[in-house]
Amino acid sequence: MPDPTDPGLQSGFTGLFGLVAVIVVLGIVASIGLTVYRAARLRAQGVNPLTVEQDLAAKVLKSDLLGATPSRSKAERLAELDVLVANGTISATERDSARARILAD
């Protein structure tokens, strides 16, 4: 068993503690640097880094994929149905049901 009063043993622990402290400080500095870098990139793209999650959620809810705000007017969508019937892509019955859904919006 090593002698706890041995100066060589104490300097070994001191060196190990110093190494761990340096690694922890480097990790903290790297985390801060990465956070600042990401915030700068978001700001350069016109996004507030403090509200990025809420901004993205609002954009998704307003997107055409969810149908919250259609990109085309009802008249354009109804005209497209007539073109699809004329091309034979859909039947007149399918056009009528789609027309009812569009008008119900």
N, C-alpha and C positions, 0 to 999 in steps of 0.2 A: 504494500500500500504506500502511495507517495506521501511524503511528509508535507502537510499543508503550510508549514512555515518556510518551505523551500522557495527562495526568490525566483528561481527559474520557472517554477510552476505558476507563480503569481504573474509573472510577466507574460506567460503563455495565455492565461485567461484574459489579461488586459489587452493583448494583441487580438485575440479572438473577439472580444467585446467591441473593440475599435473597428474591426472588419465588419461585423454585423451592423454597427451603427452607420458606417459608410454606405453599406448596401441599402439600408433603410432610407437614408437621406437621398441617395441616388434614385430610388424608386419614387419617392415623393416628388422630387424635382422633375422626373420624367412624366409623371402623371399630370403635374401642373402644366408642363410644356405641351403635352398632347391636348389637354383641355383648351388651352389658349389657341393652339393651331386649329383645332376643329371649330372653335367659335369664330375665328378669323375667316375661315373658309365659308361658313354659313353666312356671315355678314356680307362677304363678297358676292354671294349669290342672292342677296336681298332677303335673307331669312333671319328673324330674330332668334338667336341661339337659346334664349330663355323661354321661348314659347313655341319651339319647333314642333313638338308633339301635338299641341293643340292646333297649330296652323295646318299640319298635315291631315289631322282628323277632319278639320273643316273642309279642306280641299277634297277629300275623299267623299264626304257626305254631299258635296255640291257637284260631284263629277257626273258625267253623262252615263258612266257605267252603272251607277245606282239609279239612274232615271230621275233624280231629283230635279234637274233642270235640263230638259231636252234641248239639244243644240239646234234643232230644226223646228220651225213653226208647225202647227197642226195642218195648215194648208199644204205645206211642202210634204209632210208625211202622207197626207191623203192623196196627193198627186202621185207620189211614188207608188202607192198601192195600185192606182190606175195603170201605171206603166208596167208593173209586174203582171197584172191581168192581161194586158195587151201583148206582152212577151210570152205569155203562157206559163210563167213561173209559178203563179198561184191561180186558184180557181176563183170564180165570182163569189162562191160561198165563203171561201177563206178571206177574200177582200172585205166582204160584208162584216164578218166577225172582227177583223182587224180594225175596220173603220169604226165600229162601235166602241172598241177599246180606246182608240185615239180620241174620239169625241167625249168619252167619259172622263178623260184626264183633265 
